[in-house]
Amino acid sequence: AVVSTQSTGGKQCGMISKENLKQFESNTGLFCVTDNGVELSSLLTTREMRSSALNEFFASLRDKGEFSCTLKGWRDETYAVFSDEFGSLALFDVERAAVPVLGCKSYGVHMNGYVKKDGKIFMWIGKRSPTKAKYPGCYDNMVAGGISSGYGVWDTLVKEAEEEAGISTKIMNSAKPVGAIFYTIVNEYGTSPEVEYVYDLELPIDFIPKNQDGEVAGFELMSVEQVKEIVVSERFKHNCAGITIDFLIRHGFISPDETPTYCEILRLLHTSHPF
């Protein structure tokens, strides 16, 4: 079922699975469920009203143990849901853990950090803390984070770079935007159409990343050959593997002559969202 509000003229802004519809059908004060989908109440006329009502609804479900697979990871952090792409009219702000239940589009920013030694590229690869709720202990991009309500892409990247790898703003000023990847994940958490903005940063040869927030267990400086080996393994967080593969393609380390699935890889890195 699709999710819409009158603020978008009924335009779809989410996707709820049939298995999850029951909880929405029973709350007639907040949702109107029809054959066409789920619409937020027309009485919620502002972003603030919609945000408050939705977060109270999901907090109540969390306390009852509903949608426990995703709501147990409650973050007290909200994502803005937009009428169109990032930066358009914000419809509401909803708890990050609840976004997959609504199936709304979310946004993040990732950065590949690398150095050049003797004419060769080496990549800094992070390893997630073993206490992380998702993908504990897996390899990760050097810097990555979801874009919370009120933050822009660059603001988020600078914040995450300092927290995750101890990279100063001065060094970050050399980071370059190089594109985005987009995909949709459907799993036990719900539906997650995601956009990840991508940056590259060539670091000073003597820079050593140091985690500041406890979410990264450490970093390894790897040759391209080492990266190509681990990026296709289960040891690498899946969406971050896509960011790393994108880097390898752009820098010429994966070529169409050597990779029969080259075009399929490109397609998978830029998969259209369901809405």
C-alpha positions as a LaTeX table, in Angstrom:
\begin{tabular}{lrrr}
\hline
Residue & $x$ (\AA) & $y$ (\AA) & $z$ (\AA) \\
\hline
Ala1 & 0.00 & 0.00 & 0.00 \\
Val2 & 1.26 & 3.48 & $-0.81$ \\
Val3 & 1.63 & 6.31 & 1.71 \\
Ser4 & 0.56 & 9.84 & 0.82 \\
Thr5 & $-0.57$ & 13.12 & 2.34 \\
Gln6 & $-2.87$ & 15.84 & 1.09 \\
Ser7 & 0.19 & 18.13 & 1.06 \\
Thr8 & 1.50 & 16.20 & $-1.94$ \\
Gly9 & $-1.85$ & 16.07 & $-3.69$ \\
Gly10 & $-1.93$ & 12.35 & $-3.01$ \\
Lys11 & 1.55 & 11.76 & $-4.44$ \\
Gln12 & 3.18 & 8.63 & $-3.05$ \\
Cys13 & 5.86 & 9.14 & $-0.39$ \\
Gly14 & 6.13 & 5.60 & 1.05 \\
Met15 & 5.24 & 1.94 & 0.69 \\
Ile16 & 3.75 & $-0.21$ & 3.46 \\
Ser17 & 3.66 & $-3.99$ & 3.13 \\
Lys18 & 0.29 & $-5.76$ & 3.29 \\
Glu19 & 1.49 & $-7.63$ & 6.39 \\
Asn20 & 1.88 & $-4.34$ & 8.25 \\
Leu21 & $-1.39$ & $-2.70$ & 7.19 \\
Lys22 & $-3.39$ & $-3.91$ & 10.21 \\
Gln23 & $-1.72$ & $-1.46$ & 12.58 \\
Phe24 & $-2.54$ & 1.44 & 10.28 \\
Glu25 & $-6.13$ & 0.38 & 9.66 \\
Ser26 & $-6.86$ & 0.33 & 13.39 \\
Asn27 & $-5.77$ & 3.94 & 13.90 \\
Thr28 & $-8.50$ & 5.82 & 12.06 \\
Gly29 & $-7.67$ & 9.11 & 13.79 \\
Leu30 & $-4.26$ & 9.24 & 12.12 \\
Phe31 & $-4.66$ & 7.25 & 8.90 \\
Cys32 & $-7.26$ & 6.75 & 6.22 \\
Val33 & $-6.78$ & 3.34 & 4.61 \\
Thr34 & $-8.49$ & 2.80 & 1.24 \\
Asp35 & $-8.01$ & 0.59 & $-1.80$ \\
Asn36 & $-5.63$ & 3.26 & $-3.10$ \\
Gly37 & $-3.36$ & 3.22 & $-0.07$ \\
Val38 & $-2.75$ & 4.90 & 3.28 \\
Glu39 & $-3.24$ & 8.64 & 3.64 \\
Leu40 & $-2.36$ & 10.70 & 6.68 \\
Ser41 & $-5.32$ & 12.50 & 8.23 \\
Ser42 & $-6.22$ & 15.78 & 6.54 \\
Leu43 & $-6.52$ & 17.31 & 10.04 \\
Leu44 & $-2.74$ & 17.17 & 10.31 \\
Thr45 & $-2.10$ & 20.32 & 8.35 \\
Thr46 & 1.53 & 21.09 & 9.22 \\
Arg47 & 4.87 & 19.30 & 9.19 \\
Glu48 & 5.05 & 19.60 & 12.97 \\
Met49 & 1.58 & 18.10 & 13.51 \\
Arg50 & 2.28 & 15.16 & 11.22 \\
Ser51 & 5.68 & 14.55 & 12.83 \\
Ser52 & 4.31 & 14.59 & 16.38 \\
Ala53 & 1.41 & 12.28 & 15.57 \\
Leu54 & 3.55 & 9.75 & 13.69 \\
Asn55 & 6.25 & 9.59 & 16.33 \\
Glu56 & 3.69 & 9.11 & 19.11 \\
Phe57 & 2.11 & 6.33 & 17.05 \\
Phe58 & 5.40 & 4.51 & 16.53 \\
Ala59 & 6.52 & 5.02 & 20.14 \\
Ser60 & 3.29 & 3.36 & 21.25 \\
Leu61 & 3.90 & 0.43 & 18.89 \\
Arg62 & 7.47 & 0.14 & 20.15 \\
Asp63 & 6.26 & $-0.02$ & 23.75 \\
Lys64 & 3.80 & $-2.77$ & 22.80 \\
Gly65 & 6.52 & $-4.77$ & 21.08 \\
Glu66 & 5.07 & $-4.30$ & 17.60 \\
Phe67 & 7.43 & $-4.16$ & 14.61 \\
Ser68 & 10.09 & $-5.21$ & 17.10 \\
Cys69 & 12.54 & $-6.21$ & 14.38 \\
Thr70 & 13.07 & $-2.56$ & 13.46 \\
Leu71 & 11.62 & $-0.48$ & 16.33 \\
Lys72 & 13.89 & $-2.16$ & 18.90 \\
Gly73 & 16.62 & $-0.13$ & 17.22 \\
Trp74 & 14.95 & 3.16 & 18.24 \\
Arg75 & 17.50 & 5.98 & 17.85 \\
Asp76 & 15.73 & 9.15 & 19.05 \\
Glu77 & 16.84 & 10.55 & 15.70 \\
Thr78 & 14.49 & 11.57 & 12.92 \\
Tyr79 & 14.69 & 11.55 & 9.14 \\
Ala80 & 12.83 & 14.12 & 7.07 \\
Val81 & 10.45 & 12.68 & 4.48 \\
Phe82 & 10.18 & 14.87 & 1.40 \\
Ser83 & 7.45 & 15.38 & $-1.19$ \\
Asp84 & 10.00 & 14.70 & $-3.91$ \\
Glu85 & 13.79 & 14.44 & $-3.79$ \\
Phe86 & 16.08 & 15.61 & $-0.98$ \\
Gly87 & 15.64 & 19.30 & $-0.22$ \\
Ser88 & 12.10 & 19.58 & $-1.61$ \\
Leu89 & 9.08 & 20.22 & 0.63 \\
Ala90 & 9.50 & 18.28 & 3.90 \\
Leu91 & 6.24 & 16.55 & 4.81 \\
Phe92 & 7.20 & 15.22 & 8.24 \\
Asp93 & 10.08 & 14.03 & 10.40 \\
Val94 & 9.87 & 10.45 & 11.65 \\
Glu95 & 11.98 & 8.27 & 13.93 \\
Arg96 & 14.78 & 6.70 & 11.91 \\
Ala97 & 13.92 & 3.17 & 13.04 \\
Ala98 & 10.34 & 3.57 & 11.77 \\
Val99 & 11.26 & 4.69 & 8.25 \\
Pro100 & 11.39 & 1.12 & 6.79 \\
Val101 & 7.90 & 0.40 & 8.19 \\
Leu102 & 6.51 & 3.36 & 6.25 \\
Gly103 & 8.74 & 2.53 & 3.28 \\
Cys104 & 9.77 & 6.15 & 2.87 \\
Lys105 & 12.87 & 7.23 & 0.97 \\
Ser106 & 15.92 & 7.97 & 3.11 \\
Tyr107 & 19.22 & 9.65 & 2.35 \\
Gly108 & 22.79 & 9.18 & 3.46 \\
Val109 & 26.30 & 10.28 & 2.58 \\
His110 & 29.40 & 8.08 & 2.27 \\
Met111 & 33.04 & 8.90 & 1.68 \\
Asn112 & 35.89 & 6.85 & 0.26 \\
Gly113 & 39.19 & 7.82 & 1.90 \\
Tyr114 & 42.37 & 6.89 & 0.09 \\
Val115 & 46.07 & 7.68 & $-0.18$ \\
Lys116 & 48.60 & 7.41 & $-2.99$ \\
Lys117 & 51.91 & 5.65 & $-2.35$ \\
Asp118 & 54.47 & 5.15 & $-5.10$ \\
Gly119 & 51.82 & 5.87 & $-7.70$ \\
Lys120 & 49.38 & 3.30 & $-6.30$ \\
Ile121 & 46.06 & 3.84 & $-4.53$ \\
Phe122 & 45.40 & 2.41 & $-1.08$ \\
Met123 & 41.98 & 2.69 & 0.57 \\
Trp124 & 41.16 & 3.23 & 4.22 \\
Ile125 & 38.46 & 0.69 & 5.12 \\
Gly126 & 36.57 & 0.90 & 8.40 \\
Lys127 & 35.47 & $-2.03$ & 10.54 \\
Arg128 & 32.21 & $-1.63$ & 12.42 \\
Ser129 & 32.03 & $-2.04$ & 16.16 \\
Pro130 & 31.00 & $-5.55$ & 17.28 \\
Thr131 & 28.26 & $-3.91$ & 19.38 \\
Lys132 & 26.49 & $-2.28$ & 16.39 \\
Ala133 & 22.86 & $-3.42$ & 16.02 \\
Lys134 & 23.27 & $-4.02$ & 12.28 \\
Tyr135 & 26.23 & $-5.65$ & 10.53 \\
Pro136 & 28.42 & $-5.84$ & 13.67 \\
Gly137 & 32.10 & $-6.31$ & 12.92 \\
Cys138 & 31.67 & $-5.92$ & 9.17 \\
Tyr139 & 33.86 & $-3.85$ & 6.87 \\
Asp140 & 32.49 & $-0.41$ & 6.04 \\
Asn141 & 33.32 & 2.78 & 4.21 \\
Met142 & 35.75 & 5.08 & 5.96 \\
Val143 & 32.94 & 7.57 & 6.65 \\
Ala144 & 29.19 & 7.02 & 6.30 \\
Gly145 & 26.00 & 8.26 & 7.91 \\
Gly146 & 22.32 & 8.87 & 7.42 \\
Ile147 & 21.16 & 12.45 & 6.89 \\
Ser148 & 19.07 & 13.44 & 9.92 \\
Ser149 & 16.35 & 16.07 & 9.98 \\
Gly150 & 17.76 & 19.58 & 9.75 \\
Tyr151 & 21.08 & 18.52 & 8.23 \\
Gly152 & 22.36 & 18.90 & 4.70 \\
Val153 & 24.61 & 16.51 & 2.81 \\
Trp154 & 27.85 & 18.38 & 3.49 \\
Asp155 & 26.96 & 19.13 & 7.13 \\
Thr156 & 26.36 & 15.43 & 7.72 \\
Leu157 & 29.59 & 14.39 & 6.00 \\
Val158 & 31.75 & 16.80 & 8.03 \\
Lys159 & 30.07 & 15.70 & 11.28 \\
Glu160 & 30.43 & 12.00 & 10.52 \\
Ala161 & 34.04 & 12.40 & 9.36 \\
Glu162 & 35.01 & 13.94 & 12.69 \\
Glu163 & 33.04 & 11.43 & 14.78 \\
Glu164 & 33.97 & 8.28 & 12.88 \\
Ala165 & 37.52 & 8.94 & 11.72 \\
Gly166 & 38.79 & 12.11 & 13.44 \\
Ile167 & 39.12 & 14.00 & 10.15 \\
Ser168 & 39.38 & 17.76 & 10.62 \\
Thr169 & 37.32 & 20.29 & 8.69 \\
Lys170 & 40.53 & 21.57 & 7.13 \\
Ile171 & 41.26 & 18.16 & 5.59 \\
Met172 & 37.60 & 17.65 & 4.69 \\
Asn173 & 37.65 & 20.76 & 2.53 \\
Ser174 & 39.48 & 18.64 & $-0.07$ \\
Ala175 & 36.64 & 16.09 & $-0.29$ \\
Lys176 & 34.96 & 15.98 & $-3.70$ \\
Pro177 & 31.35 & 15.03 & $-4.53$ \\
Val178 & 31.47 & 12.31 & $-7.18$ \\
Gly179 & 27.86 & 11.16 & $-7.57$ \\
Ala180 & 25.29 & 8.99 & $-5.84$ \\
Ile181 & 24.01 & 5.44 & $-5.82$ \\
Phe182 & 20.39 & 4.42 & $-5.26$ \\
Tyr183 & 18.69 & 1.14 & $-4.54$ \\
Thr184 & 15.79 & $-0.39$ & $-2.62$ \\
Ile185 & 16.19 & $-2.93$ & 0.18 \\
Val186 & 13.24 & $-5.16$ & 1.10 \\
Asn187 & 13.83 & $-7.29$ & 4.20 \\
Glu188 & 12.45 & $-8.08$ & 7.64 \\
Tyr189 & 12.71 & $-4.40$ & 8.59 \\
Gly190 & 10.41 & $-3.27$ & 5.78 \\
Thr191 & 11.02 & $-1.43$ & 2.52 \\
Ser192 & 13.95 & 0.98 & 2.26 \\
Pro193 & 14.37 & 3.06 & $-0.91$ \\
Glu194 & 17.73 & 4.74 & $-0.28$ \\
Val195 & 19.92 & 7.39 & $-1.88$ \\
Glu196 & 23.58 & 7.56 & $-0.88$ \\
Tyr197 & 25.57 & 10.64 & $-1.92$ \\
Val198 & 29.20 & 9.77 & $-2.56$ \\
Tyr199 & 32.40 & 11.71 & $-1.90$ \\
Asp200 & 36.07 & 10.88 & $-2.43$ \\
Leu201 & 38.90 & 12.26 & $-0.31$ \\
Glu202 & 42.61 & 11.85 & $-1.00$ \\
Leu203 & 44.21 & 11.95 & 2.42 \\
Pro204 & 47.73 & 12.97 & 3.48 \\
Ile205 & 50.03 & 9.96 & 3.37 \\
Asp206 & 50.76 & 10.29 & 7.10 \\
Phe207 & 47.12 & 10.63 & 8.21 \\
Ile208 & 45.90 & 7.90 & 10.55 \\
Pro209 & 42.10 & 7.75 & 11.15 \\
Lys210 & 40.98 & 7.52 & 14.77 \\
Asn211 & 37.40 & 6.79 & 15.74 \\
Gln212 & 35.83 & 9.22 & 18.22 \\
Asp213 & 32.32 & 7.88 & 18.89 \\
Gly214 & 32.85 & 4.17 & 19.59 \\
Glu215 & 30.96 & 3.01 & 16.49 \\
Val216 & 34.06 & 1.93 & 14.56 \\
Ala217 & 36.36 & $-0.80$ & 15.86 \\
Gly218 & 39.26 & 0.32 & 13.69 \\
Phe219 & 40.58 & 1.04 & 10.21 \\
Glu220 & 42.78 & $-0.87$ & 7.78 \\
Leu221 & 44.78 & 0.61 & 4.92 \\
Met222 & 44.31 & $-1.84$ & 2.05 \\
Ser223 & 45.67 & $-2.24$ & $-1.46$ \\
Val224 & 43.17 & $-2.26$ & $-4.31$ \\
Glu225 & 43.73 & $-6.02$ & $-4.65$ \\
Gln226 & 42.78 & $-6.57$ & $-1.00$ \\
Val227 & 39.71 & $-4.34$ & $-1.34$ \\
Lys228 & 38.52 & $-6.20$ & $-4.45$ \\
Glu229 & 38.74 & $-9.47$ & $-2.51$ \\
Ile230 & 36.77 & $-8.43$ & 0.58 \\
Val231 & 34.19 & $-6.18$ & $-1.09$ \\
Val232 & 32.39 & $-9.17$ & $-2.62$ \\
Ser233 & 32.36 & $-11.13$ & 0.64 \\
Glu234 & 29.75 & $-11.32$ & 3.39 \\
Arg235 & 32.24 & $-9.50$ & 5.61 \\
Phe236 & 31.42 & $-6.16$ & 3.92 \\
Lys237 & 28.23 & $-4.22$ & 4.78 \\
His238 & 26.16 & $-4.58$ & 1.62 \\
Asn239 & 25.30 & $-1.00$ & 0.70 \\
Cys240 & 28.82 & 0.16 & 1.62 \\
Ala241 & 30.21 & $-2.49$ & $-0.69$ \\
Gly242 & 28.28 & $-0.75$ & $-3.48$ \\
Ile243 & 29.98 & 2.57 & $-2.63$ \\
Thr244 & 33.38 & 0.87 & $-2.73$ \\
Ile245 & 32.66 & $-0.89$ & $-6.04$ \\
Asp246 & 31.58 & 2.48 & $-7.47$ \\
Phe247 & 34.98 & 3.88 & $-6.43$ \\
Leu248 & 36.82 & 0.97 & $-8.08$ \\
Ile249 & 34.87 & 1.48 & $-11.32$ \\
Arg250 & 35.42 & 5.25 & $-11.42$ \\
His251 & 39.16 & 4.85 & $-10.82$ \\
Gly252 & 39.51 & 2.21 & $-13.52$ \\
Phe253 & 40.13 & $-0.82$ & $-11.30$ \\
Ile254 & 37.07 & $-2.65$ & $-12.66$ \\
Ser255 & 36.90 & $-2.63$ & $-16.44$ \\
Pro256 & 34.31 & $-3.87$ & $-18.96$ \\
Asp257 & 36.86 & $-6.07$ & $-20.74$ \\
Glu258 & 37.66 & $-7.97$ & $-17.56$ \\
Thr259 & 34.14 & $-7.95$ & $-16.09$ \\
Pro260 & 31.33 & $-9.50$ & $-18.17$ \\
Thr261 & 28.76 & $-8.21$ & $-15.63$ \\
Tyr262 & 30.07 & $-4.62$ & $-15.85$ \\
Cys263 & 26.80 & $-3.10$ & $-17.14$ \\
Glu264 & 24.72 & $-5.13$ & $-14.69$ \\
Ile265 & 26.85 & $-3.81$ & $-11.81$ \\
Leu266 & 26.30 & $-0.24$ & $-13.01$ \\
Arg267 & 22.55 & $-0.87$ & $-13.25$ \\
Leu268 & 22.40 & $-2.29$ & $-9.73$ \\
Leu269 & 24.22 & 0.76 & $-8.36$ \\
His270 & 21.55 & 2.99 & $-9.90$ \\
Thr271 & 18.29 & 1.08 & $-9.53$ \\
Ser272 & 15.08 & 3.06 & $-9.89$ \\
His273 & 12.98 & 3.40 & $-6.75$ \\
Pro274 & 9.39 & 2.10 & $-6.71$ \\
Phe275 & 8.10 & 5.69 & $-6.51$ \\
\hline
\end{tabular}
